[in-house]
Amino acid sequence: MYTKEESKAVRVEFWEKLTNRTRRLPGQKGRKKFWIFENTGIKGVDLRFDVDRTKVQVALEINHTSEERRLELFEKLKACKSIFESEFGEPLTWTFLYEKDTGEQVCRIFVERAGDIHQKDLWAEMIYFLIDKMMKLEKAFLAVKDYMQSDMNK
């Protein structure tokens, strides 16, 4: 069992390893590529990593403060679901009402697998999963971004 401080240190170490690994992606030339809160160019739409004691998740999150706006963005994205998933290469989980640990309600399109941030022996697999799936998610998003931006960047 970890103390609160030990648990925080493990999380910080994991995110540092992930950040360092993203610097070695092809085409990065030593610059880090980190997608947490990545600016997609659409207000309220972010690319996210989520790692905790039970899961590893890569997500496109619609977190606009207006529920009406979240629904509008989610429906627009869902209208091009077949293109999005085709570009991604596999089915995704589409959740209109996803409640985060903080209690915040968002829309989330994601892929996940089991994982535990406290099990360092799993980190290599977890980091590979995160980077691989995020690159695919980014590619899928870019395929529909122009459509998403039309009339939506308010």
C-alpha positions, 0 to 999 in steps of 0.5 A: 500500500502506498502513502499519499506522497508515494502514490503521487511520486509514482504518478509523477514518475509515470508521466515523466516517462511518458513525456520522455518517450514522446520526445522520441516519436518519429518526426519530433526531433527531440521536441516533446509531443504531449496530448493532455489538454492538447489544443484541438482548435475547437473550444471544449474539445480536448485529446486526453490520457487517463491512467489510474489504478484500474485502467489506461484510457485514450480519449477525445473529450468534449468538456464545454461548460454549456451542456447544450454546446456539449450535446451539439459537439457530440452529435456533430462528431457522432454524425461522422462516427463511421469516418472517425472509427474507420480512420482510428481502425477499431470501434470506440466507446461513445459516451454522452454522459461520462462522469470524471473522478472529480464529478465533472460531466463530459462527453467522451469518445475513448478506447481503454484497457486494464492497467495500474499506474502503480505496477511499474512492470506494466508501464512499458505496455501502458505507454505503448498503448497510450502513444499508439492509440493517441496517434490513431485518435489524433489522425481520426480527429484530423479527418473530421476536424474541418467538418467539426469546425464548420459553424462550431468555433463559437 
